[in-house]
Amino acid sequence: MQRSEATDLFIRHFSFWPKLTAEEKTELCEHTGPVRYAQGQHIYQGGQDCLGVLLIKKGQLRAYTLSEDGREVTLYRLFPGDVAILTVSCALQAVTFEVFVDAEEDTEVLQLDSAAFRSLSEKNIYVKCFGYERASSRLSEMLWTLQQILFLSADKRLAIFLLQESGKRQSRELHLTHEQIARYMGSAREVVSRLLKYFAQEGMVELGRGSLQILQPKKLAVLAET
């Protein structure tokens, strides 16, 4: 990747960039490089060395934790333009999370190594604030996910998920299997299949092989809000 392209991404996604000195900008660029992950690749496991700061260029990453019975509970997903800041918990010692991160698709990222991020955050308050702001945002997202699992009915959670996924993809057609939806929701595949069948009977969705089409988003929205 050419430095000009990387710098353009830094300007758009790193709010602290204008507050860096020339030396700090050089340090950032010298310790950042492109990394590719294959679909299904395990890229981080709690307790391992930190990856650093990941700026997603293409693809999708999924962060999750494991329940006591070994079930995966998706905490959040990262899409192009997102910054994975919770993988640098060792660089931000006040924030600790036991998470796992997988590549859901073939994914390309820009990776700033954790030592360089630690160095920059110690020298520049704007970098440190950026780290804590992103960590706080991810924490809020995880708490919302756990709140849904604990307090919302499965049909309401599914309606919320379908609407949010449609919004992210800017499409009513979602190419997701029942297994994927269950994993993202932290539910069981059997529960998701049963609810999708009910949604289809009510005319809210149309089911296909490995996909579904949202037919009545307003009806889903009513279910999500009740």
C-alpha positions as CSV (number, residue, x, y, z in Angstrom):
1,M,0.0,0.0,0.0
2,Q,1.3,3.5,-0.9
3,R,1.8,5.8,2.0
4,S,-0.6,8.4,0.5
5,E,-3.4,5.9,0.5
6,A,-2.7,4.9,4.1
7,T,-2.5,8.6,5.1
8,D,-5.9,9.2,3.5
9,L,-7.4,6.4,5.6
10,F,-5.8,7.8,8.8
11,I,-7.2,11.2,8.1
12,R,-10.7,9.8,7.6
13,H,-10.8,7.3,10.5
14,F,-8.2,8.5,13.1
15,S,-9.6,11.7,14.7
16,F,-6.3,12.3,16.5
17,W,-4.3,12.5,13.2
18,P,-4.4,16.4,13.0
19,K,-3.1,16.5,16.6
20,L,0.0,14.5,15.8
21,T,3.4,16.1,15.4
22,A,5.3,15.3,12.2
23,E,7.5,12.9,14.1
24,E,4.4,11.1,15.5
25,K,2.8,10.9,12.1
26,T,6.0,9.3,10.8
27,E,6.0,6.8,13.7
28,L,2.4,5.9,13.0
29,C,3.1,5.3,9.3
30,E,6.3,3.3,10.0
31,H,4.5,0.9,12.4
32,T,1.4,0.4,10.3
33,G,1.0,-2.2,7.5
34,P,-1.5,-4.2,5.6
35,V,-2.6,-7.6,6.8
36,R,-5.0,-10.1,5.2
37,Y,-7.0,-12.7,7.0
38,A,-8.8,-15.6,5.3
39,Q,-12.4,-16.3,6.0
40,G,-12.8,-18.5,9.1
41,Q,-9.3,-17.6,10.4
42,H,-8.9,-17.2,14.2
43,I,-7.0,-14.0,14.6
44,Y,-7.1,-13.3,18.3
45,Q,-7.7,-15.2,21.5
46,G,-7.9,-13.7,25.0
47,G,-4.6,-14.0,26.7
48,Q,-2.5,-13.8,23.6
49,D,-0.3,-10.9,22.7
50,C,-2.2,-7.9,21.4
51,L,-2.6,-7.5,17.7
52,G,-2.6,-3.8,17.8
53,V,-5.1,-1.3,16.3
54,L,-6.9,-2.7,13.3
55,L,-8.5,-0.4,10.7
56,I,-10.9,-2.6,8.6
57,K,-10.5,-1.9,4.9
58,K,-12.5,-4.8,3.5
59,G,-14.4,-7.8,4.9
60,Q,-15.7,-8.5,8.3
61,L,-14.4,-9.5,11.7
62,R,-16.5,-10.9,14.6
63,A,-15.6,-10.6,18.3
64,Y,-17.2,-13.0,20.7
65,T,-16.9,-14.6,24.0
66,L,-17.7,-18.2,25.2
67,S,-20.4,-19.1,27.7
68,E,-19.8,-21.7,30.4
69,D,-21.3,-24.4,28.1
70,G,-19.0,-23.4,25.2
71,R,-21.6,-21.5,23.2
72,E,-20.4,-18.5,21.3
73,V,-21.9,-15.2,22.1
74,T,-21.2,-12.5,19.5
75,L,-20.3,-9.3,21.2
76,Y,-19.9,-7.1,18.0
77,R,-18.9,-7.2,14.4
78,L,-16.5,-4.9,12.5
79,F,-17.1,-3.7,9.0
80,P,-15.0,-1.6,6.5
81,G,-14.2,1.8,8.2
82,D,-14.4,0.4,11.7
83,V,-11.5,0.4,14.1
84,A,-10.8,-2.6,16.4
85,I,-9.6,-1.0,19.6
86,L,-10.4,-3.6,22.1
87,T,-7.7,-5.9,20.8
88,V,-5.2,-3.6,22.3
89,S,-6.3,-4.1,25.9
90,C,-2.7,-4.7,26.9
91,A,-1.8,-1.3,25.5
92,L,-4.7,0.3,27.4
93,Q,-4.2,-1.3,30.7
94,A,-7.3,0.1,32.4
95,V,-9.4,-1.8,29.9
96,T,-9.4,-5.6,29.9
97,F,-11.7,-7.9,27.9
98,E,-11.5,-11.6,27.3
99,V,-12.6,-11.8,23.7
100,F,-11.9,-13.9,20.6
101,V,-11.8,-12.5,17.1
102,D,-12.5,-14.4,13.9
103,A,-12.6,-13.3,10.2
104,E,-16.1,-13.8,9.0
105,E,-15.0,-13.0,5.4
106,D,-11.7,-12.6,3.6
107,T,-10.6,-9.4,5.3
108,E,-8.0,-6.7,4.7
109,V,-6.9,-4.4,7.5
110,L,-4.3,-1.8,8.4
111,Q,-2.6,-2.9,11.5
112,L,-0.8,-0.5,13.9
113,D,1.3,-2.6,16.3
114,S,0.4,-2.3,20.0
115,A,3.9,-1.1,21.1
116,A,3.6,1.9,18.7
117,F,0.1,2.6,19.9
118,R,1.2,2.5,23.5
119,S,4.1,4.8,22.7
120,L,1.9,7.3,20.9
121,S,-0.8,7.2,23.6
122,E,1.8,7.9,26.3
123,K,3.1,10.9,24.3
124,N,-0.1,12.3,22.9
125,I,-3.3,12.8,25.0
126,Y,-5.4,12.8,21.8
127,V,-4.3,9.3,20.9
128,K,-5.1,8.1,24.4
129,C,-8.5,9.7,24.4
130,F,-9.2,8.1,21.0
131,G,-8.4,4.7,22.5
132,Y,-10.6,5.2,25.5
133,E,-13.5,6.6,23.4
134,R,-13.4,3.6,21.1
135,A,-13.1,1.2,24.0
136,S,-16.1,2.8,25.7
137,S,-18.1,2.7,22.5
138,R,-17.4,-1.0,22.1
139,L,-18.3,-1.6,25.8
140,S,-21.6,0.0,25.3
141,E,-22.2,-2.1,22.3
142,M,-21.4,-5.3,24.2
143,L,-23.6,-4.3,27.1
144,W,-26.5,-3.7,24.7
145,T,-25.9,-7.1,23.2
146,L,-25.9,-8.8,26.6
147,Q,-29.0,-6.8,27.6
148,Q,-30.9,-8.1,24.6
149,I,-29.9,-11.7,25.4
150,L,-30.9,-11.4,29.0
151,F,-34.1,-9.3,28.8
152,L,-35.6,-9.4,25.4
153,S,-37.7,-12.2,23.9
154,A,-36.2,-14.2,21.0
155,D,-38.7,-13.0,18.5
156,K,-38.0,-9.3,19.3
157,R,-34.3,-9.8,19.2
158,L,-34.6,-11.5,15.8
159,A,-36.7,-8.6,14.5
160,I,-34.1,-6.1,15.7
161,F,-31.3,-8.1,14.2
162,L,-32.9,-8.4,10.8
163,L,-33.6,-4.7,10.7
164,Q,-30.1,-3.7,11.8
165,E,-28.5,-6.1,9.4
166,S,-30.7,-4.8,6.5
167,G,-29.6,-1.2,7.5
168,K,-25.9,-2.1,7.5
169,R,-26.0,-3.8,4.1
170,Q,-28.5,-1.3,2.6
171,S,-30.5,-4.2,1.3
172,R,-33.6,-6.2,2.2
173,E,-32.0,-9.4,0.9
174,L,-29.7,-10.9,3.5
175,H,-27.4,-13.8,2.6
176,L,-27.2,-15.4,6.0
177,T,-27.8,-19.0,7.1
178,H,-29.9,-19.8,10.1
179,E,-26.7,-20.9,11.8
180,Q,-25.0,-17.6,11.2
181,I,-28.0,-15.6,12.5
182,A,-28.1,-17.8,15.6
183,R,-24.4,-17.2,16.2
184,Y,-24.7,-13.5,15.8
185,M,-27.7,-13.3,18.1
186,G,-26.3,-15.7,20.7
187,S,-29.2,-18.0,20.3
188,A,-29.8,-21.6,19.1
189,R,-30.2,-22.4,15.5
190,E,-33.5,-24.3,16.2
191,V,-34.9,-21.2,17.8
192,V,-34.0,-19.0,14.9
193,S,-35.4,-21.5,12.4
194,R,-38.7,-21.7,14.2
195,L,-39.0,-18.0,14.4
196,L,-38.1,-17.4,10.8
197,K,-40.7,-19.9,9.8
198,Y,-43.2,-18.0,11.8
199,F,-42.1,-14.6,10.3
200,A,-42.5,-16.2,6.8
201,Q,-46.0,-17.4,7.7
202,E,-46.9,-13.9,8.8
203,G,-45.6,-12.5,5.5
204,M,-42.7,-10.5,7.1
205,V,-39.9,-12.4,5.3
206,E,-39.4,-14.8,2.5
207,L,-37.0,-17.6,3.1
208,G,-34.5,-18.9,0.6
209,R,-31.5,-21.3,0.6
210,G,-28.9,-19.5,2.7
211,S,-30.7,-16.2,2.4
212,L,-33.9,-14.4,3.2
213,Q,-35.8,-11.4,1.9
214,I,-37.5,-8.8,4.2
215,L,-40.9,-8.2,2.8
216,Q,-42.5,-6.1,5.5
217,P,-39.9,-4.0,7.4
218,K,-42.6,-1.9,9.1
219,K,-44.2,-5.0,10.6
220,L,-40.8,-6.2,11.8
221,A,-40.3,-2.7,13.3
222,V,-43.6,-2.9,15.2
223,L,-42.5,-6.3,16.6
224,A,-39.1,-4.9,17.6
225,E,-40.6,-2.0,19.4
226,T,-43.4,-3.8,21.3
